[in-house]
């Protein structure tokens, strides 16, 4: 699974974000492009420990799910419900949201393996490299959702 700690993948994601416009429409799901940006901002706030994400699975299931999510090269399923905590941030303007998301991705990628990593709401206790793989998969999922 690709990782946001890989500078090539980080650059790829940031370039794809620059291709995104307010006119992009979803191919599936319910989010607008602005809601998707806000959702990813919330996600990176959880990943950086600034916001708490409620556990989605029992801890025992997380132990089994983590290696699958981190190492199995598959795309995230479509139309899966997310945590309400990751849908709370009101969307600002498209450009403000995009700039904030780019800054969060750069900050996240810049941490590499350093520091404490909070629990992932789905996968539980993760190392920095595991978080980076999950984060790439999540961002990639939403960029594909909007055709970029």
ZAGU-274599 format. One line per field, with one value per atom (N, C-alpha, C): x, z, y; residue number from 1; atom name. Coordinates in pm, whole numbers, plus 50000, padded with zeros to 5 digits. Example, Ala and Ser with C-alpha at 12.3 -4.5 7.8 and 13.67 -1.06 7.14 Angstrom:
// ZAGU-274599
xx = (51319  51230  51320  51285  51367  51290) $
zz = (50780  50780  50780  50708  50714  50787) $
yy = (49431  49550  49670  49775  49894  50003) $
i = (1  1  1  2  2  2) $
at = (N  CA  C  N  CA  C) $
***
This chain:
// ZAGU-274599
xx = (50085  50000  50089  50062  50139  50125  50218  50226  50246  50182  50205  50343  50416  50554  50649  50601  50681  50667  50776  50766  50701  50719  50656  50505  50457  50312  50254  50327  50281  50264  50365  50360  50243  50223  50113  49978  49956  49830  49812  49916  49906  49878  49938  49910  49767  49717  49577  49481  49515  49430  49424  49536  49538  49450  49424  49336  49188  49158  49021  48963  48839  48770  48636  48576  48444  48337  48364  48267  48271  48374  48381  48260  48206  48091  48132  48071  48101  48052  48123  48083  48000  48008  47928  47925  47843  47836  47748  47755  47667  47739  47868  47942  47956  47951  47990  48142  48201  48346  48391  48315  48348  48338  48234  48218  48331  48375  48486  48614  48641  48760  48752  48636  48618  48634  48582  48594  48741  48818  48960  49037  48997  49059  49033  48909  48877  48960  48974  49051  49195  49258  49397  49409  49305  49306  49305  49235  49238  49377  49429  49560  49672  49660  49762  49733  49626  49595  49526  49472  49406  49258  49207  49065  49052  48953  48932  48832  48869  48778  48731  48601  48544  48581  48609  48644  48524  48546  48439  48420  48525  48520  48569  48524  48582  48732  48807  48953  49001  48935  48976  48962  48857  48841  48946  48980  49080  49213  49248  49374  49375  49261  49253  49241  49174  49150  49275  49354  49470  49563  49610  49703  49640  49511  49443  49440  49400  49392  49528  49629  49762  49838  49821  49906  49836  49706  49636  49609  49660  49646  49508  49410  49277  49226  49124  49063  48959  48941  48840  48702  48612  48478  48402  48313  48230  48112  48064  47941  47944  48063  48074  48052  47971  47945  48071  48090  48205  48158  48252  48221  48157  48056  47997  48100  48202  48305  48385  48385  48461  48373  48257  48166  48114  48186  48138  48187  48302  48362  48282  48233  48163  48261  48217  48301  48313  48435  48458  48448  48537  48540  48626  48607  48680  48831  48880  49024  49081  49007  49054  49063  48960  48961  49073  49092  49198  49335  49359  49488  49509  49404  49417  49447  49380  49407  49550  49595  49733  49831  49808  49897  49897  49780  49771  49842  49827  49895  50046  50092  50237  50287  50210  50248  50250  50146  50138  50257  50282  50392  50527  50539  50664  50698  50599  50624  50696  50676  50730  50698  50797  50772  50786  50808  50836  50708  50722  50614  50512  50416  50308  50199  50146  50037  49911  49801  49677  49619  49521  49453  49377  49379  49300  49159  49053  48918  48881  48939  48909  49015  49141  49250  49310  49271  49324  49464  49545  49681  49766  49820  49899  50031  50131  50258  50243  50342  50342  50333  50416  50408  50272  50210  50077  49974  49980  49891  49911  50037  50067  50007  50005  49942  49791  49734  49590  49548  49627  49595  49601  49703  49710  49586  49551  49434  49307  49293  49173  49164  49274  49275  49255  49324  49311  49166  49101  48960  48873  48891  48807  48846  48972  49008  48950  48953  48890  48740  48680  48536  48498  48590  48562  48636  48689  48744  48882  48959  49097  49197) $
zz = (50000  50000  50000  49912  49909  50041  50066  50193  50170  50255  50250  50302  50361  50401  50283  50172  50049  49980  49965  49905  49766  49690  49558  49571  49664  49686  49746  49836  49892  49780  49693  49581  49488  49460  49373  49430  49559  49623  49618  49646  49645  49504  49403  49264  49226  49268  49239  49309  49430  49499  49423  49359  49282  49157  49110  48993  49029  49156  49204  49194  49150  49140  49213  49243  49306  49217  49088  48995  48989  49048  49045  49116  49056  49112  49150  49254  49302  49204  49202  49121  49206  49337  49430  49562  49653  49786  49793  49905  49933  49946  49968  49994  49870  49894  49789  49794  49698  49698  49821  49862  49981  50108  50116  50232  50239  50124  50120  50172  50132  50181  50333  50382  50527  50600  50542  50600  50611  50506  50511  50609  50623  50724  50862  50889  51017  51035  50929  50936  50977  50913  50947  51085  51131  51269  51367  51335  51417  51408  51287  51266  51339  51350  51418  51567  51615  51757  51805  51714  51752  51778  51731  51743  51776  51855  51895  51800  51752  51669  51747  51757  51828  51758  51837  51783  51707  51583  51500  51519  51563  51580  51718  51772  51899  51883  51990  51986  51927  51963  51913  51761  51707  51562  51496  51563  51507  51487  51581  51570  51443  51408  51286  51159  51169  51051  51012  51112  51086  50978  50989  50885  50746  50742  50612  50551  50631  50581  50543  50620  50599  50486  50469  50376  50252  50252  50138  50037  49916  49817  49750  49819  49762  49778  49702  49716  49827  49894  49998  49933  50001  49944  49933  49837  49816  49913  49940  50017  50160  50218  50358  50444  50546  50636  50714  50741  50820  50958  51043  51179  51173  51254  51258  51292  51375  51413  51292  51185  51066  50963  51008  50922  50993  51093  51174  51128  51069  51034  50921  50941  50832  50721  50600  50486  50481  50453  50434  50283  50227  50082  50030  49908  49847  49861  49826  49829  49971  50067  50206  50252  50222  50262  50194  50066  49996  50053  50076  50134  50272  50353  50486  50476  50385  50368  50320  50224  50176  50291  50374  50488  50586  50611  50703  50647  50518  50456  50464  50437  50447  50590  50686  50826  50864  50826  50854  50793  50665  50595  50654  50701  50758  50892  50959  51089  51071  50956  50930  51048  51106  51212  51351  51359  51487  51565  51694  51781  51810  51892  51932  51824  51796  51699  51772  51755  51822  51761  51828  51773  51647  51552  51431  51463  51427  51461  51408  51298  51242  51279  51265  51281  51421  51508  51645  51654  51741  51762  51638  51585  51463  51481  51412  51404  51303  51298  51198  51056  51020  50885  50853  50952  50929  50905  50986  50966  50826  50782  50652  50537  50551  50447  50450  50569  50581  50529  50559  50515  50363  50302  50156  50097  50148  50096  50110  50222  50246  50150  50139  50048  49904  49865  49729  49700  49795  49781  49747  49821  49798  49671  49634  49508  49390  49397  49292  49290  49409  49419  49336  49327  49254  49120  49077  48942  48922  49030  49013  49071) $
yy = (49882  50000  50124  50217  50342  50418  50509  50579  50729  50809  50954  50992  50898  50925  50914  50861  50854  50990  51065  51199  51199  51092  51084  51077  50997  50985  51112  51174  51301  51404  51414  51509  51477  51348  51304  51349  51326  51364  51515  51591  51737  51789  51727  51767  51735  51621  51585  51681  51722  51820  51951  51991  52115  52105  51984  51964  51975  51960  51961  52102  52111  52240  52232  52347  52346  52281  52272  52215  52062  52000  51854  51794  51691  51620  51480  51429  51294  51188  51077  50961  50865  50876  50797  50872  50825  50883  51006  51075  51188  51323  51319  51443  51529  51659  51753  51764  51830  51846  51926  52026  52103  52020  51938  51850  51747  51700  51604  51668  51791  51860  51878  51920  51936  51803  51697  51563  51522  51547  51511  51600  51725  51811  51753  51713  51648  51521  51443  51318  51345  51443  51473  51537  51605  51653  51536  51429  51308  51245  51232  51168  51242  51373  51453  51471  51406  51409  51535  51615  51741  51721  51609  51580  51432  51398  51259  51194  51076  50997  50875  50858  50744  50614  50512  50380  50324  50282  50228  50078  50010  49865  49829  49716  49670  49648  49670  49660  49527  49418  49286  49278  49338  49339  49428  49539  49630  49558  49472  49397  49312  49254  49173  49254  49367  49452  49531  49572  49660  49605  49477  49430  49426  49400  49396  49536  49634  49771  49828  49793  49850  49782  49650  49576  49524  49517  49461  49570  49555  49664  49664  49718  49727  49869  49902  50034  50028  50139  50146  50125  50059  50038  50170  50174  50293  50293  50413  50433  50381  50371  50331  50455  50443  50556  50590  50716  50761  50802  50829  50876  51014  51038  51173  51280  51243  51341  51388  51310  51346  51418  51460  51536  51661  51708  51819  51955  51961  52089  52154  52274  52341  52379  52365  52402  52554  52600  52743  52767  52846  52856  52742  52707  52597  52617  52736  52762  52758  52812  52807  52661  52584  52443  52366  52390  52318  52354  52483  52526  52464  52458  52399  52250  52180  52037  52013  52091  52079  52099  52199  52225  52108  52050  51936  51813  51790  51675  51695  51814  51842  51823  51872  51856  51708  51635  51492  51419  51442  51374  51414  51536  51583  51520  51468  51403  51270  51210  51076  50986  50927  50830  50891  51020  51085  51114  51110  51152  51044  51082  50994  50995  50879  50868  50824  50895  50857  50730  50674  50557  50595  50505  50521  50469  50541  50498  50359  50317  50185  50083  50118  50021  50017  50108  50107  50164  50105  50154  50131  50238  50232  50304  50257  50328  50441  50528  50634  50579  50480  50424  50360  50300  50243  50354  50460  50574  50632  50640  50701  50621  50489  50405  50422  50422  50441  50579  50681  50817  50828  50766  50770  50703  50585  50514  50595  50666  50745  50864  50938  51054  51008  50903  50850  50812  50746  50706  50828  50937  51055  51130  51130  51195  51116  50984  50901  50927  50941  50968  51091  51189  51311  51317  51204  51195  51256  51273  51325  51229) $
i = (1  1  1  2  2  2  3  3  3  4  4  4  5  5  5  6  6  6  7  7  7  8  8  8  9  9  9  10  10  10  11  11  11  12  12  12  13  13  13  14  14  14  15  15  15  16  16  16  17  17  17  18  18  18  19  19  19  20  20  20  21  21  21  22  22  22  23  23  23  24  24  24  25  25  25  26  26  26  27  27  27  28  28  28  29  29  29  30  30  30  31  31  31  32  32  32  33  33  33  34  34  34  35  35  35  36  36  36  37  37  37  38  38  38  39  39  39  40  40  40  41  41  41  42  42  42  43  43  43  44  44  44  45  45  45  46  46  46  47  47  47  48  48  48  49  49  49  50  50  50  51  51  51  52  52  52  53  53  53  54  54  54  55  55  55  56  56  56  57  57  57  58  58  58  59  59  59  60  60  60  61  61  61  62  62  62  63  63  63  64  64  64  65  65  65  66  66  66  67  67  67  68  68  68  69  69  69  70  70  70  71  71  71  72  72  72  73  73  73  74  74  74  75  75  75  76  76  76  77  77  77  78  78  78  79  79  79  80  80  80  81  81  81  82  82  82  83  83  83  84  84  84  85  85  85  86  86  86  87  87  87  88  88  88  89  89  89  90  90  90  91  91  91  92  92  92  93  93  93  94  94  94  95  95  95  96  96  96  97  97  97  98  98  98  99  99  99  100  100  100  101  101  101  102  102  102  103  103  103  104  104  104  105  105  105  106  106  106  107  107  107  108  108  108  109  109  109  110  110  110  111  111  111  112  112  112  113  113  113  114  114  114  115  115  115  116  116  116  117  117  117  118  118  118  119  119  119  120  120  120  121  121  121  122  122  122  123  123  123  124  124  124  125  125  125  126  126  126  127  127  127  128  128  128  129  129  129  130  130  130  131  131  131  132  132  132  133  133  133  134  134  134  135  135  135  136  136  136  137  137  137  138  138  138  139  139  139  140  140  140  141  141  141  142  142  142  143  143  143  144  144  144  145  145  145  146  146  146  147  147  147  148  148  148) $
at = (N  CA  C  N  CA  C  N  CA  C  N  CA  C  N  CA  C  N  CA  C  N  CA  C  N  CA  C  N  CA  C  N  CA  C  N  CA  C  N  CA  C  N  CA  C  N  CA  C  N  CA  C  N  CA  C  N  CA  C  N  CA  C  N  CA  C  N  CA  C  N  CA  C  N  CA  C  N  CA  C  N  CA  C  N  CA  C  N  CA  C  N  CA  C  N  CA  C  N  CA  C  N  CA  C  N  CA  C  N  CA  C  N  CA  C  N  CA  C  N  CA  C  N  CA  C  N  CA  C  N  CA  C  N  CA  C  N  CA  C  N  CA  C  N  CA  C  N  CA  C  N  CA  C  N  CA  C  N  CA  C  N  CA  C  N  CA  C  N  CA  C  N  CA  C  N  CA  C  N  CA  C  N  CA  C  N  CA  C  N  CA  C  N  CA  C  N  CA  C  N  CA  C  N  CA  C  N  CA  C  N  CA  C  N  CA  C  N  CA  C  N  CA  C  N  CA  C  N  CA  C  N  CA  C  N  CA  C  N  CA  C  N  CA  C  N  CA  C  N  CA  C  N  CA  C  N  CA  C  N  CA  C  N  CA  C  N  CA  C  N  CA  C  N  CA  C  N  CA  C  N  CA  C  N  CA  C  N  CA  C  N  CA  C  N  CA  C  N  CA  C  N  CA  C  N  CA  C  N  CA  C  N  CA  C  N  CA  C  N  CA  C  N  CA  C  N  CA  C  N  CA  C  N  CA  C  N  CA  C  N  CA  C  N  CA  C  N  CA  C  N  CA  C  N  CA  C  N  CA  C  N  CA  C  N  CA  C  N  CA  C  N  CA  C  N  CA  C  N  CA  C  N  CA  C  N  CA  C  N  CA  C  N  CA  C  N  CA  C  N  CA  C  N  CA  C  N  CA  C  N  CA  C  N  CA  C  N  CA  C  N  CA  C  N  CA  C  N  CA  C  N  CA  C  N  CA  C  N  CA  C  N  CA  C  N  CA  C  N  CA  C  N  CA  C  N  CA  C  N  CA  C  N  CA  C  N  CA  C  N  CA  C  N  CA  C  N  CA  C  N  CA  C  N  CA  C  N  CA  C  N  CA  C  N  CA  C  N  CA  C  N  CA  C  N  CA  C  N  CA  C  N  CA  C  N  CA  C) $
***
